[in-house]
Amino acid sequence: MTVAQDLPSRVRGCSNASHQPNGASEPTNGHANGVHKSPHVVDGFATRAIHVGSEPNPETGAVIPPISLSTTYAQDGVGVHKGYEYSRSGNPNRNALERTLAAIETGGSEAITFASGSATTAIVIQSLGPSAHVISVNDVYGGTYRYIARVAATTQGVESTFLDLENIGPGTEGERRLIQALRPNTKIIWVETPTNPTLRVIDIARLTQVLDQQYPPHSPNASSRPLLLVDNTFASPYYSSPLLLGADIVLHSLTKYINGHSDVVMGALILPARLAATTEYLRYLQNATGAVPSAYDSWLAQRGIKTLHVRMKQHGVNALRIAKALQQEPDVEEVIYPGLGKERSVNAWRNLSPHAKKWIENEGLLGEDGSFPCSGIVSFRLRKPTPHATDDEYAALASQFLKNLRLFMLAESLGGVESLAEAPARMTHASIPPEEREMLGIGEGLIRLSIGIEEAEDLLDDLRAGLRSVY
Ligand SMILES: *Cc1c(COP(=O)(O)O)cnc(C)c1O
């Protein structure tokens, strides 16, 4: 079985409510909300993050779930058990974490966790079966590109098209290219927003609209509609709720913001109730491939989620402040932040979750220039040391700047409470061919910051001192 077999029922089941283009309100069909089974259905994001999956232990009353390390479970009779048989198939900590994830990724019904974000990607692609065609945003996470274009191309005959999806408004060249790329065997559209490291924002509701037009519900074409997957790692469930904008699957590397403390590698998928058969098959693959997270990591990630909203707000406030301050620096050429700058911030606002919009509006955080906090990644370009500096000279400047920082640690990854800085051209994105890097705007002077939740003033002083040290 492949997910394609699920498509007819999926399309039948998708009401207008779950494909609202504006995404301003929660779905009204009652099924797409992950907490419909629990009494927490009316609770806000923070309350769900803290309570769902963390109910007091019925035996001891312990407020925090115990870590359940047992690999196997005693049965009262053959096949008579308490819901657990063997820890790869199900574990109390993993199951609890999955319930929490389904509750915080608004519009979700079930979550399935994996040993890493990359294992999650591999299993989604595997689920498409042989000879599927994948359309992906062109500056997708490097490991995702590698799995689709290199691994799955060889092992499953997967075909792929990588597209610039930033501009797909009605009548645009981008829309035309997207429609042209659709094939009868296109099974999935893979989106990341904001992208890494140039933070392009893709309008999820618009993508849904294009799919609705190409595969009208109830038309003969509806059954070949590809799934829309959004890798929501960079925005986190706090800043974006892609399932409310019509996405079918949300993917997270929990390694980043969701765990948030740089001490767990894990991934997850969250799906809405209307995709029950796809969910069931992906859960089957979770057990069959065995790429599962440990009980301890599940416990840690759940602990991390309890402060996700607080962390994300502070990441956003700090990042916006630093992005604005960097714009004033003479040695900084361009600052990229999704909540800053006219066009980018329009799409970023459209993708913002209802709870983030409410927070920003209630706290008066929407600037007169239209800026707003939108997650914690800021990228910027250092000025060239001299107008005719070579790539190596430019890279050396970037490297010296990074080495001279005191608080920002020179490291890959992102999303932890501590601030990190890196040079994508020579680190995270070094495997991309130079011409392609050039096209994506990943030059030698580009710096990516993962803004932590330290004092913003200290972080700014650190960056300013770093700039002064190299110019
Ligand atoms: C890190 C990351 C991944 C891969 O996750 P791992 O947990 O490192 O395997 C996928 N997508 C994005 C956007 C990421 O940042």
The ligand as an SDF file (V2000), in Angstrom:
LIG
                    3D

 15 15  0  0  0  0  0  0  0  0999 V2000
   17.7530   19.9060   11.1760 C   0  0  0  0  0  0  0  0  0  0  0  0
   16.6940   19.8940   10.1570 C   0  0  0  0  0  0  0  0  0  0  0  0
   16.2390   18.6960    9.5790 C   0  0  0  0  0  0  0  0  0  0  0  0
   16.8610   17.3500    9.9110 C   0  0  0  0  0  0  0  0  0  0  0  0
   16.6370   17.0110   11.2350 O   0  0  0  0  0  0  0  0  0  0  0  0
   17.6670   16.1110   12.1040 P   0  0  0  0  0  0  0  0  0  0  0  0
   16.9540   15.9920   13.4000 O   0  0  0  0  0  0  0  0  0  0  0  0
   18.9530   16.8690   12.1900 O   0  0  0  0  0  0  0  0  0  0  0  0
   17.8450   14.8180   11.3860 O   0  0  0  0  0  0  0  0  0  0  0  0
   15.2040   18.7710    8.6660 C   0  0  0  0  0  0  0  0  0  0  0  0
   14.6570   19.9580    8.3040 N   0  0  0  0  0  0  0  0  0  0  0  0
   15.0860   21.1220    8.8270 C   0  0  0  0  0  0  0  0  0  0  0  0
   14.4420   22.3960    8.3940 C   0  0  0  0  0  0  0  0  0  0  0  0
   16.1110   21.1410    9.7740 C   0  0  0  0  0  0  0  0  0  0  0  0
   16.5320   22.3060   10.2610 O   0  0  0  0  0  0  0  0  0  0  0  0
  1  2  1  0
  2  3  1  0
  2 14  2  0
  3  4  1  0
  3 10  2  0
  4  5  1  0
  5  6  1  0
  6  7  2  0
  6  8  1  0
  6  9  1  0
 10 11  1  0
 11 12  2  0
 12 13  1  0
 12 14  1  0
 14 15  1  0
M  END
$$$$
